[in-house]
Amino acid sequence: IRSSIQHNVILVTGAGGSIGSEICRQILDYGPKSVLLIENSEHALYKIYEELREISAAQNLSVTIVPAIASVSDEWRMKQLIY
């Protein structure tokens, strides 16, 4: 898993949900370059974004965390975020 995550950009859909947020927390342990958080709930996105920023700061991690309001069913928005 580490070789797939370390120094790479990782995109997590449903980042604010119970499973997505736990995946985000665990991803930080593997040293990604950045984590792109995709969520359609502004409140849930804000909560996980702030939590990950706090974890990153407390552990002195060099990771960019990018929050994005989007639905994976919106092809135009997903292309905008990925490319």
PyMOL Python script that loads the backbone (N, CA, C, O; Angstrom):
from pymol import cmd

cmd.read_pdbstr("""\
ATOM      1  N   ILE A   1       0.832  -1.190   0.000  1.00  0.00           N
ATOM      2  CA  ILE A   1       0.000   0.000   0.000  1.00  0.00           C
ATOM      3  C   ILE A   1       0.873   1.250   0.000  1.00  0.00           C
ATOM      4  O   ILE A   1       0.590   2.210  -0.717  1.00  0.00           O
ATOM      5  N   ARG A   2       1.925   1.238   0.797  1.00  0.00           N
ATOM      6  CA  ARG A   2       2.787   2.416   0.903  1.00  0.00           C
ATOM      7  C   ARG A   2       3.306   2.852  -0.472  1.00  0.00           C
ATOM      8  O   ARG A   2       3.304   4.044  -0.778  1.00  0.00           O
ATOM      9  N   SER A   3       3.743   1.914  -1.291  1.00  0.00           N
ATOM     10  CA  SER A   3       4.304   2.273  -2.599  1.00  0.00           C
ATOM     11  C   SER A   3       3.255   2.883  -3.527  1.00  0.00           C
ATOM     12  O   SER A   3       3.601   3.638  -4.436  1.00  0.00           O
ATOM     13  N   SER A   4       1.995   2.570  -3.311  1.00  0.00           N
ATOM     14  CA  SER A   4       0.920   3.139  -4.130  1.00  0.00           C
ATOM     15  C   SER A   4       0.536   4.542  -3.675  1.00  0.00           C
ATOM     16  O   SER A   4       0.011   5.326  -4.466  1.00  0.00           O
ATOM     17  N   ILE A   5       0.791   4.864  -2.420  1.00  0.00           N
ATOM     18  CA  ILE A   5       0.356   6.137  -1.850  1.00  0.00           C
ATOM     19  C   ILE A   5       1.499   7.135  -1.700  1.00  0.00           C
ATOM     20  O   ILE A   5       1.339   8.315  -2.012  1.00  0.00           O
ATOM     21  N   GLN A   6       2.645   6.670  -1.227  1.00  0.00           N
ATOM     22  CA  GLN A   6       3.756   7.556  -0.903  1.00  0.00           C
ATOM     23  C   GLN A   6       4.164   8.405  -2.097  1.00  0.00           C
ATOM     24  O   GLN A   6       4.395   7.890  -3.191  1.00  0.00           O
ATOM     25  N   HIS A   7       4.251   9.730  -1.870  1.00  0.00           N
ATOM     26  CA  HIS A   7       4.675  10.719  -2.875  1.00  0.00           C
ATOM     27  C   HIS A   7       3.718  10.841  -4.050  1.00  0.00           C
ATOM     28  O   HIS A   7       4.093  11.383  -5.090  1.00  0.00           O
ATOM     29  N   ASN A   8       2.500  10.355  -3.912  1.00  0.00           N
ATOM     30  CA  ASN A   8       1.510  10.450  -4.988  1.00  0.00           C
ATOM     31  C   ASN A   8       0.345  11.335  -4.566  1.00  0.00           C
ATOM     32  O   ASN A   8       0.159  11.625  -3.385  1.00  0.00           O
ATOM     33  N   VAL A   9      -0.434  11.756  -5.557  1.00  0.00           N
ATOM     34  CA  VAL A   9      -1.672  12.490  -5.309  1.00  0.00           C
ATOM     35  C   VAL A   9      -2.779  11.454  -5.171  1.00  0.00           C
ATOM     36  O   VAL A   9      -2.983  10.624  -6.057  1.00  0.00           O
ATOM     37  N   ILE A  10      -3.488  11.511  -4.052  1.00  0.00           N
ATOM     38  CA  ILE A  10      -4.532  10.537  -3.761  1.00  0.00           C
ATOM     39  C   ILE A  10      -5.878  11.255  -3.739  1.00  0.00           C
ATOM     40  O   ILE A  10      -6.022  12.282  -3.076  1.00  0.00           O
ATOM     41  N   LEU A  11      -6.855  10.728  -4.453  1.00  0.00           N
ATOM     42  CA  LEU A  11      -8.194  11.283  -4.498  1.00  0.00           C
ATOM     43  C   LEU A  11      -9.112  10.368  -3.698  1.00  0.00           C
ATOM     44  O   LEU A  11      -9.115   9.154  -3.899  1.00  0.00           O
ATOM     45  N   VAL A  12      -9.891  10.954  -2.789  1.00  0.00           N
ATOM     46  CA  VAL A  12     -10.833  10.183  -1.981  1.00  0.00           C
ATOM     47  C   VAL A  12     -12.227  10.743  -2.209  1.00  0.00           C
ATOM     48  O   VAL A  12     -12.485  11.909  -1.910  1.00  0.00           O
ATOM     49  N   THR A  13     -13.125   9.925  -2.736  1.00  0.00           N
ATOM     50  CA  THR A  13     -14.511  10.336  -2.896  1.00  0.00           C
ATOM     51  C   THR A  13     -15.284   9.973  -1.635  1.00  0.00           C
ATOM     52  O   THR A  13     -14.972   8.994  -0.957  1.00  0.00           O
ATOM     53  N   GLY A  14     -16.285  10.770  -1.338  1.00  0.00           N
ATOM     54  CA  GLY A  14     -17.035  10.544  -0.107  1.00  0.00           C
ATOM     55  C   GLY A  14     -16.165  10.765   1.110  1.00  0.00           C
ATOM     56  O   GLY A  14     -16.321  10.092   2.129  1.00  0.00           O
ATOM     57  N   ALA A  15     -15.244  11.715   1.000  1.00  0.00           N
ATOM     58  CA  ALA A  15     -14.222  11.931   2.022  1.00  0.00           C
ATOM     59  C   ALA A  15     -14.784  12.301   3.392  1.00  0.00           C
ATOM     60  O   ALA A  15     -14.123  12.081   4.407  1.00  0.00           O
ATOM     61  N   GLY A  16     -15.977  12.852   3.434  1.00  0.00           N
ATOM     62  CA  GLY A  16     -16.550  13.266   4.708  1.00  0.00           C
ATOM     63  C   GLY A  16     -17.397  12.214   5.392  1.00  0.00           C
ATOM     64  O   GLY A  16     -17.837  12.411   6.524  1.00  0.00           O
ATOM     65  N   GLY A  17     -17.631  11.106   4.721  1.00  0.00           N
ATOM     66  CA  GLY A  17     -18.430  10.040   5.315  1.00  0.00           C
ATOM     67  C   GLY A  17     -17.622   9.228   6.306  1.00  0.00           C
ATOM     68  O   GLY A  17     -16.423   9.453   6.471  1.00  0.00           O
ATOM     69  N   SER A  18     -18.273   8.291   6.963  1.00  0.00           N
ATOM     70  CA  SER A  18     -17.575   7.515   8.000  1.00  0.00           C
ATOM     71  C   SER A  18     -16.438   6.677   7.419  1.00  0.00           C
ATOM     72  O   SER A  18     -15.359   6.621   8.007  1.00  0.00           O
ATOM     73  N   ILE A  19     -16.654   6.038   6.299  1.00  0.00           N
ATOM     74  CA  ILE A  19     -15.600   5.219   5.690  1.00  0.00           C
ATOM     75  C   ILE A  19     -14.567   6.109   5.006  1.00  0.00           C
ATOM     76  O   ILE A  19     -13.364   5.907   5.174  1.00  0.00           O
ATOM     77  N   GLY A  20     -15.031   7.090   4.239  1.00  0.00           N
ATOM     78  CA  GLY A  20     -14.115   7.978   3.534  1.00  0.00           C
ATOM     79  C   GLY A  20     -13.195   8.741   4.465  1.00  0.00           C
ATOM     80  O   GLY A  20     -12.009   8.897   4.177  1.00  0.00           O
ATOM     81  N   SER A  21     -13.730   9.218   5.579  1.00  0.00           N
ATOM     82  CA  SER A  21     -12.899   9.979   6.507  1.00  0.00           C
ATOM     83  C   SER A  21     -11.853   9.089   7.171  1.00  0.00           C
ATOM     84  O   SER A  21     -10.731   9.531   7.421  1.00  0.00           O
ATOM     85  N   GLU A  22     -12.208   7.853   7.455  1.00  0.00           N
ATOM     86  CA  GLU A  22     -11.224   6.933   8.037  1.00  0.00           C
ATOM     87  C   GLU A  22     -10.136   6.597   7.019  1.00  0.00           C
ATOM     88  O   GLU A  22      -8.962   6.495   7.373  1.00  0.00           O
ATOM     89  N   ILE A  23     -10.519   6.427   5.774  1.00  0.00           N
ATOM     90  CA  ILE A  23      -9.524   6.189   4.716  1.00  0.00           C
ATOM     91  C   ILE A  23      -8.566   7.378   4.641  1.00  0.00           C
ATOM     92  O   ILE A  23      -7.355   7.193   4.521  1.00  0.00           O
ATOM     93  N   CYS A  24      -9.103   8.590   4.711  1.00  0.00           N
ATOM     94  CA  CYS A  24      -8.260   9.796   4.674  1.00  0.00           C
ATOM     95  C   CYS A  24      -7.263   9.812   5.818  1.00  0.00           C
ATOM     96  O   CYS A  24      -6.085  10.107   5.615  1.00  0.00           O
ATOM     97  N   ARG A  25      -7.725   9.500   7.006  1.00  0.00           N
ATOM     98  CA  ARG A  25      -6.833   9.490   8.175  1.00  0.00           C
ATOM     99  C   ARG A  25      -5.703   8.479   7.977  1.00  0.00           C
ATOM    100  O   ARG A  25      -4.543   8.772   8.267  1.00  0.00           O
ATOM    101  N   GLN A  26      -6.044   7.305   7.487  1.00  0.00           N
ATOM    102  CA  GLN A  26      -5.031   6.259   7.303  1.00  0.00           C
ATOM    103  C   GLN A  26      -4.075   6.594   6.168  1.00  0.00           C
ATOM    104  O   GLN A  26      -2.895   6.250   6.236  1.00  0.00           O
ATOM    105  N   ILE A  27      -4.556   7.249   5.140  1.00  0.00           N
ATOM    106  CA  ILE A  27      -3.705   7.642   4.009  1.00  0.00           C
ATOM    107  C   ILE A  27      -2.559   8.541   4.471  1.00  0.00           C
ATOM    108  O   ILE A  27      -1.440   8.427   3.972  1.00  0.00           O
ATOM    109  N   LEU A  28      -2.834   9.432   5.419  1.00  0.00           N
ATOM    110  CA  LEU A  28      -1.796  10.349   5.890  1.00  0.00           C
ATOM    111  C   LEU A  28      -0.583   9.607   6.437  1.00  0.00           C
ATOM    112  O   LEU A  28       0.537  10.112   6.354  1.00  0.00           O
ATOM    113  N   ASP A  29      -0.789   8.420   6.993  1.00  0.00           N
ATOM    114  CA  ASP A  29       0.314   7.627   7.552  1.00  0.00           C
ATOM    115  C   ASP A  29       1.294   7.127   6.490  1.00  0.00           C
ATOM    116  O   ASP A  29       2.408   6.718   6.818  1.00  0.00           O
ATOM    117  N   TYR A  30       0.882   7.159   5.217  1.00  0.00           N
ATOM    118  CA  TYR A  30       1.712   6.601   4.147  1.00  0.00           C
ATOM    119  C   TYR A  30       2.453   7.663   3.333  1.00  0.00           C
ATOM    120  O   TYR A  30       3.083   7.333   2.328  1.00  0.00           O
ATOM    121  N   GLY A  31       2.390   8.924   3.746  1.00  0.00           N
ATOM    122  CA  GLY A  31       3.192   9.968   3.116  1.00  0.00           C
ATOM    123  C   GLY A  31       2.808  10.366   1.707  1.00  0.00           C
ATOM    124  O   GLY A  31       3.664  10.392   0.824  1.00  0.00           O
ATOM    125  N   PRO A  32       1.522  10.683   1.470  1.00  0.00           N
ATOM    126  CA  PRO A  32       1.158  11.138   0.124  1.00  0.00           C
ATOM    127  C   PRO A  32       1.687  12.540  -0.149  1.00  0.00           C
ATOM    128  O   PRO A  32       1.964  13.299   0.780  1.00  0.00           O
ATOM    129  N   LYS A  33       1.824  12.876  -1.420  1.00  0.00           N
ATOM    130  CA  LYS A  33       2.200  14.233  -1.808  1.00  0.00           C
ATOM    131  C   LYS A  33       1.033  15.165  -1.504  1.00  0.00           C
ATOM    132  O   LYS A  33       1.210  16.236  -0.923  1.00  0.00           O
ATOM    133  N   SER A  34      -0.155  14.744  -1.905  1.00  0.00           N
ATOM    134  CA  SER A  34      -1.359  15.507  -1.605  1.00  0.00           C
ATOM    135  C   SER A  34      -2.571  14.577  -1.584  1.00  0.00           C
ATOM    136  O   SER A  34      -2.556  13.476  -2.133  1.00  0.00           O
ATOM    137  N   VAL A  35      -3.615  15.068  -0.928  1.00  0.00           N
ATOM    138  CA  VAL A  35      -4.861  14.321  -0.832  1.00  0.00           C
ATOM    139  C   VAL A  35      -5.975  15.244  -1.309  1.00  0.00           C
ATOM    140  O   VAL A  35      -6.171  16.327  -0.758  1.00  0.00           O
ATOM    141  N   LEU A  36      -6.701  14.811  -2.331  1.00  0.00           N
ATOM    142  CA  LEU A  36      -7.827  15.554  -2.870  1.00  0.00           C
ATOM    143  C   LEU A  36      -9.099  14.967  -2.272  1.00  0.00           C
ATOM    144  O   LEU A  36      -9.443  13.815  -2.533  1.00  0.00           O
ATOM    145  N   LEU A  37      -9.788  15.763  -1.476  1.00  0.00           N
ATOM    146  CA  LEU A  37     -10.995  15.330  -0.785  1.00  0.00           C
ATOM    147  C   LEU A  37     -12.217  15.710  -1.612  1.00  0.00           C
ATOM    148  O   LEU A  37     -12.470  16.896  -1.828  1.00  0.00           O
ATOM    149  N   ILE A  38     -12.971  14.731  -2.073  1.00  0.00           N
ATOM    150  CA  ILE A  38     -14.196  14.974  -2.837  1.00  0.00           C
ATOM    151  C   ILE A  38     -15.379  14.645  -1.943  1.00  0.00           C
ATOM    152  O   ILE A  38     -15.467  13.552  -1.385  1.00  0.00           O
ATOM    153  N   GLU A  39     -16.288  15.606  -1.814  1.00  0.00           N
ATOM    154  CA  GLU A  39     -17.465  15.420  -0.959  1.00  0.00           C
ATOM    155  C   GLU A  39     -18.575  16.336  -1.457  1.00  0.00           C
ATOM    156  O   GLU A  39     -18.302  17.445  -1.915  1.00  0.00           O
ATOM    157  N   ASN A  40     -19.812  15.889  -1.372  1.00  0.00           N
ATOM    158  CA  ASN A  40     -20.913  16.753  -1.806  1.00  0.00           C
ATOM    159  C   ASN A  40     -21.591  17.474  -0.639  1.00  0.00           C
ATOM    160  O   ASN A  40     -22.477  18.300  -0.855  1.00  0.00           O
ATOM    161  N   SER A  41     -21.190  17.174   0.571  1.00  0.00           N
ATOM    162  CA  SER A  41     -21.701  17.864   1.757  1.00  0.00           C
ATOM    163  C   SER A  41     -20.652  18.860   2.241  1.00  0.00           C
ATOM    164  O   SER A  41     -19.553  18.475   2.638  1.00  0.00           O
ATOM    165  N   GLU A  42     -21.000  20.131   2.203  1.00  0.00           N
ATOM    166  CA  GLU A  42     -20.045  21.169   2.603  1.00  0.00           C
ATOM    167  C   GLU A  42     -19.621  21.004   4.061  1.00  0.00           C
ATOM    168  O   GLU A  42     -18.442  21.146   4.384  1.00  0.00           O
ATOM    169  N   HIS A  43     -20.565  20.708   4.930  1.00  0.00           N
ATOM    170  CA  HIS A  43     -20.258  20.552   6.350  1.00  0.00           C
ATOM    171  C   HIS A  43     -19.320  19.358   6.585  1.00  0.00           C
ATOM    172  O   HIS A  43     -18.335  19.475   7.315  1.00  0.00           O
ATOM    173  N   ALA A  44     -19.626  18.224   5.972  1.00  0.00           N
ATOM    174  CA  ALA A  44     -18.784  17.029   6.138  1.00  0.00           C
ATOM    175  C   ALA A  44     -17.389  17.274   5.578  1.00  0.00           C
ATOM    176  O   ALA A  44     -16.397  16.839   6.164  1.00  0.00           O
ATOM    177  N   LEU A  45     -17.311  17.968   4.448  1.00  0.00           N
ATOM    178  CA  LEU A  45     -16.012  18.281   3.848  1.00  0.00           C
ATOM    179  C   LEU A  45     -15.208  19.187   4.772  1.00  0.00           C
ATOM    180  O   LEU A  45     -14.015  18.962   4.977  1.00  0.00           O
ATOM    181  N   TYR A  46     -15.843  20.194   5.323  1.00  0.00           N
ATOM    182  CA  TYR A  46     -15.161  21.113   6.235  1.00  0.00           C
ATOM    183  C   TYR A  46     -14.614  20.361   7.447  1.00  0.00           C
ATOM    184  O   TYR A  46     -13.470  20.575   7.847  1.00  0.00           O
ATOM    185  N   LYS A  47     -15.427  19.481   8.029  1.00  0.00           N
ATOM    186  CA  LYS A  47     -14.998  18.747   9.214  1.00  0.00           C
ATOM    187  C   LYS A  47     -13.764  17.886   8.955  1.00  0.00           C
ATOM    188  O   LYS A  47     -12.814  17.923   9.737  1.00  0.00           O
ATOM    189  N   ILE A  48     -13.766  17.109   7.862  1.00  0.00           N
ATOM    190  CA  ILE A  48     -12.624  16.221   7.590  1.00  0.00           C
ATOM    191  C   ILE A  48     -11.410  17.049   7.157  1.00  0.00           C
ATOM    192  O   ILE A  48     -10.279  16.707   7.505  1.00  0.00           O
ATOM    193  N   TYR A  49     -11.625  18.114   6.418  1.00  0.00           N
ATOM    194  CA  TYR A  49     -10.516  18.974   5.998  1.00  0.00           C
ATOM    195  C   TYR A  49      -9.801  19.559   7.222  1.00  0.00           C
ATOM    196  O   TYR A  49      -8.574  19.512   7.312  1.00  0.00           O
ATOM    197  N   GLU A  50     -10.566  20.102   8.148  1.00  0.00           N
ATOM    198  CA  GLU A  50      -9.971  20.675   9.357  1.00  0.00           C
ATOM    199  C   GLU A  50      -9.265  19.603  10.188  1.00  0.00           C
ATOM    200  O   GLU A  50      -8.174  19.844  10.707  1.00  0.00           O
ATOM    201  N   GLU A  51      -9.869  18.436  10.319  1.00  0.00           N
ATOM    202  CA  GLU A  51      -9.248  17.356  11.084  1.00  0.00           C
ATOM    203  C   GLU A  51      -7.916  16.932  10.467  1.00  0.00           C
ATOM    204  O   GLU A  51      -6.924  16.762  11.175  1.00  0.00           O
ATOM    205  N   LEU A  52      -7.901  16.762   9.155  1.00  0.00           N
ATOM    206  CA  LEU A  52      -6.667  16.344   8.482  1.00  0.00           C
ATOM    207  C   LEU A  52      -5.585  17.424   8.569  1.00  0.00           C
ATOM    208  O   LEU A  52      -4.404  17.107   8.708  1.00  0.00           O
ATOM    209  N   ARG A  53      -5.981  18.688   8.489  1.00  0.00           N
ATOM    210  CA  ARG A  53      -5.004  19.781   8.653  1.00  0.00           C
ATOM    211  C   ARG A  53      -4.392  19.749  10.044  1.00  0.00           C
ATOM    212  O   ARG A  53      -3.190  19.965  10.202  1.00  0.00           O
ATOM    213  N   GLU A  54      -5.216  19.480  11.057  1.00  0.00           N
ATOM    214  CA  GLU A  54      -4.708  19.398  12.430  1.00  0.00           C
ATOM    215  C   GLU A  54      -3.747  18.221  12.590  1.00  0.00           C
ATOM    216  O   GLU A  54      -2.695  18.358  13.215  1.00  0.00           O
ATOM    217  N   ILE A  55      -4.102  17.078  12.035  1.00  0.00           N
ATOM    218  CA  ILE A  55      -3.232  15.896  12.104  1.00  0.00           C
ATOM    219  C   ILE A  55      -1.917  16.186  11.406  1.00  0.00           C
ATOM    220  O   ILE A  55      -0.844  15.886  11.929  1.00  0.00           O
ATOM    221  N   SER A  56      -2.011  16.773  10.220  1.00  0.00           N
ATOM    222  CA  SER A  56      -0.820  17.089   9.431  1.00  0.00           C
ATOM    223  C   SER A  56       0.101  18.042  10.184  1.00  0.00           C
ATOM    224  O   SER A  56       1.317  17.852  10.199  1.00  0.00           O
ATOM    225  N   ALA A  57      -0.470  19.057  10.801  1.00  0.00           N
ATOM    226  CA  ALA A  57       0.334  20.028  11.555  1.00  0.00           C
ATOM    227  C   ALA A  57       0.951  19.386  12.799  1.00  0.00           C
ATOM    228  O   ALA A  57       2.122  19.613  13.103  1.00  0.00           O
ATOM    229  N   ALA A  58       0.167  18.594  13.507  1.00  0.00           N
ATOM    230  CA  ALA A  58       0.655  17.960  14.749  1.00  0.00           C
ATOM    231  C   ALA A  58       1.792  16.985  14.469  1.00  0.00           C
ATOM    232  O   ALA A  58       2.708  16.839  15.279  1.00  0.00           O
ATOM    233  N   GLN A  59       1.728  16.315  13.313  1.00  0.00           N
ATOM    234  CA  GLN A  59       2.751  15.329  12.966  1.00  0.00           C
ATOM    235  C   GLN A  59       3.816  15.906  12.047  1.00  0.00           C
ATOM    236  O   GLN A  59       4.708  15.187  11.596  1.00  0.00           O
ATOM    237  N   ASN A  60       3.725  17.211  11.766  1.00  0.00           N
ATOM    238  CA  ASN A  60       4.675  17.892  10.897  1.00  0.00           C
ATOM    239  C   ASN A  60       4.801  17.199   9.536  1.00  0.00           C
ATOM    240  O   ASN A  60       5.907  16.964   9.049  1.00  0.00           O
ATOM    241  N   LEU A  61       3.663  16.880   8.935  1.00  0.00           N
ATOM    242  CA  LEU A  61       3.643  16.195   7.646  1.00  0.00           C
ATOM    243  C   LEU A  61       3.732  17.203   6.510  1.00  0.00           C
ATOM    244  O   LEU A  61       3.248  18.330   6.620  1.00  0.00           O
ATOM    245  N   SER A  62       4.343  16.789   5.445  1.00  0.00           N
ATOM    246  CA  SER A  62       4.452  17.620   4.250  1.00  0.00           C
ATOM    247  C   SER A  62       3.456  17.095   3.219  1.00  0.00           C
ATOM    248  O   SER A  62       3.835  16.423   2.260  1.00  0.00           O
ATOM    249  N   VAL A  63       2.194  17.406   3.428  1.00  0.00           N
ATOM    250  CA  VAL A  63       1.138  16.946   2.532  1.00  0.00           C
ATOM    251  C   VAL A  63       0.203  18.115   2.246  1.00  0.00           C
ATOM    252  O   VAL A  63      -0.134  18.890   3.141  1.00  0.00           O
ATOM    253  N   THR A  64      -0.207  18.229   1.001  1.00  0.00           N
ATOM    254  CA  THR A  64      -1.178  19.245   0.613  1.00  0.00           C
ATOM    255  C   THR A  64      -2.555  18.604   0.657  1.00  0.00           C
ATOM    256  O   THR A  64      -2.773  17.550   0.059  1.00  0.00           O
ATOM    257  N   ILE A  65      -3.477  19.232   1.359  1.00  0.00           N
ATOM    258  CA  ILE A  65      -4.835  18.709   1.469  1.00  0.00           C
ATOM    259  C   ILE A  65      -5.754  19.667   0.726  1.00  0.00           C
ATOM    260  O   ILE A  65      -5.827  20.852   1.052  1.00  0.00           O
ATOM    261  N   VAL A  66      -6.455  19.144  -0.276  1.00  0.00           N
ATOM    262  CA  VAL A  66      -7.288  19.975  -1.142  1.00  0.00           C
ATOM    263  C   VAL A  66      -8.749  19.544  -1.019  1.00  0.00           C
ATOM    264  O   VAL A  66      -9.106  18.449  -1.456  1.00  0.00           O
ATOM    265  N   PRO A  67      -9.594  20.388  -0.432  1.00  0.00           N
ATOM    266  CA  PRO A  67     -11.008  20.050  -0.336  1.00  0.00           C
ATOM    267  C   PRO A  67     -11.753  20.490  -1.594  1.00  0.00           C
ATOM    268  O   PRO A  67     -11.449  21.541  -2.159  1.00  0.00           O
ATOM    269  N   ALA A  68     -12.719  19.697  -2.033  1.00  0.00           N
ATOM    270  CA  ALA A  68     -13.499  20.064  -3.214  1.00  0.00           C
ATOM    271  C   ALA A  68     -14.934  19.578  -3.061  1.00  0.00           C
ATOM    272  O   ALA A  68     -15.188  18.402  -2.803  1.00  0.00           O
ATOM    273  N   ILE A  69     -15.864  20.515  -3.229  1.00  0.00           N
ATOM    274  CA  ILE A  69     -17.285  20.162  -3.259  1.00  0.00           C
ATOM    275  C   ILE A  69     -17.566  19.641  -4.663  1.00  0.00           C
ATOM    276  O   ILE A  69     -17.354  20.347  -5.649  1.00  0.00           O
ATOM    277  N   ALA A  70     -18.038  18.415  -4.744  1.00  0.00           N
ATOM    278  CA  ALA A  70     -18.337  17.834  -6.053  1.00  0.00           C
ATOM    279  C   ALA A  70     -19.126  16.549  -5.874  1.00  0.00           C
ATOM    280  O   ALA A  70     -19.130  15.928  -4.811  1.00  0.00           O
ATOM    281  N   SER A  71     -19.786  16.180  -6.950  1.00  0.00           N
ATOM    282  CA  SER A  71     -20.455  14.884  -7.017  1.00  0.00           C
ATOM    283  C   SER A  71     -19.732  14.071  -8.078  1.00  0.00           C
ATOM    284  O   SER A  71     -19.445  14.577  -9.163  1.00  0.00           O
ATOM    285  N   VAL A  72     -19.437  12.823  -7.774  1.00  0.00           N
ATOM    286  CA  VAL A  72     -18.729  11.995  -8.754  1.00  0.00           C
ATOM    287  C   VAL A  72     -19.580  11.748  -9.995  1.00  0.00           C
ATOM    288  O   VAL A  72     -19.053  11.325 -11.024  1.00  0.00           O
ATOM    289  N   SER A  73     -20.868  11.999  -9.920  1.00  0.00           N
ATOM    290  CA  SER A  73     -21.727  11.820 -11.093  1.00  0.00           C
ATOM    291  C   SER A  73     -21.705  13.045 -12.018  1.00  0.00           C
ATOM    292  O   SER A  73     -22.284  13.011 -13.103  1.00  0.00           O
ATOM    293  N   ASP A  74     -21.040  14.121 -11.591  1.00  0.00           N
ATOM    294  CA  ASP A  74     -20.899  15.325 -12.403  1.00  0.00           C
ATOM    295  C   ASP A  74     -19.586  15.237 -13.181  1.00  0.00           C
ATOM    296  O   ASP A  74     -18.528  15.640 -12.697  1.00  0.00           O
ATOM    297  N   GLU A  75     -19.680  14.707 -14.386  1.00  0.00           N
ATOM    298  CA  GLU A  75     -18.484  14.446 -15.200  1.00  0.00           C
ATOM    299  C   GLU A  75     -17.667  15.712 -15.448  1.00  0.00           C
ATOM    300  O   GLU A  75     -16.439  15.677 -15.358  1.00  0.00           O
ATOM    301  N   TRP A  76     -18.326  16.823 -15.757  1.00  0.00           N
ATOM    302  CA  TRP A  76     -17.615  18.066 -16.032  1.00  0.00           C
ATOM    303  C   TRP A  76     -16.798  18.506 -14.813  1.00  0.00           C
ATOM    304  O   TRP A  76     -15.637  18.893 -14.946  1.00  0.00           O
ATOM    305  N   ARG A  77     -17.409  18.443 -13.628  1.00  0.00           N
ATOM    306  CA  ARG A  77     -16.725  18.870 -12.397  1.00  0.00           C
ATOM    307  C   ARG A  77     -15.542  17.951 -12.074  1.00  0.00           C
ATOM    308  O   ARG A  77     -14.483  18.412 -11.648  1.00  0.00           O
ATOM    309  N   MET A  78     -15.736  16.662 -12.280  1.00  0.00           N
ATOM    310  CA  MET A  78     -14.647  15.719 -11.998  1.00  0.00           C
ATOM    311  C   MET A  78     -13.473  15.960 -12.944  1.00  0.00           C
ATOM    312  O   MET A  78     -12.319  15.925 -12.516  1.00  0.00           O
ATOM    313  N   LYS A  79     -13.750  16.200 -14.213  1.00  0.00           N
ATOM    314  CA  LYS A  79     -12.673  16.503 -15.153  1.00  0.00           C
ATOM    315  C   LYS A  79     -11.960  17.788 -14.762  1.00  0.00           C
ATOM    316  O   LYS A  79     -10.741  17.892 -14.894  1.00  0.00           O
ATOM    317  N   GLN A  80     -12.707  18.748 -14.288  1.00  0.00           N
ATOM    318  CA  GLN A  80     -12.139  20.025 -13.837  1.00  0.00           C
ATOM    319  C   GLN A  80     -11.174  19.797 -12.679  1.00  0.00           C
ATOM    320  O   GLN A  80     -10.120  20.430 -12.617  1.00  0.00           O
ATOM    321  N   LEU A  81     -11.521  18.906 -11.770  1.00  0.00           N
ATOM    322  CA  LEU A  81     -10.683  18.648 -10.606  1.00  0.00           C
ATOM    323  C   LEU A  81      -9.476  17.778 -10.924  1.00  0.00           C
ATOM    324  O   LEU A  81      -8.392  17.997 -10.383  1.00  0.00           O
ATOM    325  N   ILE A  82      -9.653  16.805 -11.787  1.00  0.00           N
ATOM    326  CA  ILE A  82      -8.585  15.844 -12.070  1.00  0.00           C
ATOM    327  C   ILE A  82      -7.560  16.389 -13.049  1.00  0.00           C
ATOM    328  O   ILE A  82      -6.363  16.143 -12.895  1.00  0.00           O
ATOM    329  N   TYR A  83      -8.007  17.113 -14.037  1.00  0.00           N
ATOM    330  CA  TYR A  83      -7.074  17.601 -15.055  1.00  0.00           C
ATOM    331  C   TYR A  83      -6.718  18.992 -14.722  1.00  0.00           C
ATOM    332  O   TYR A  83      -5.939  19.619 -15.440  1.00  0.00           O
TER     333      TYR A  83
END
""", "prot")
cmd.dss("prot")
cmd.show_as("cartoon", "prot")
cmd.util.cbc("prot")
cmd.orient("prot")
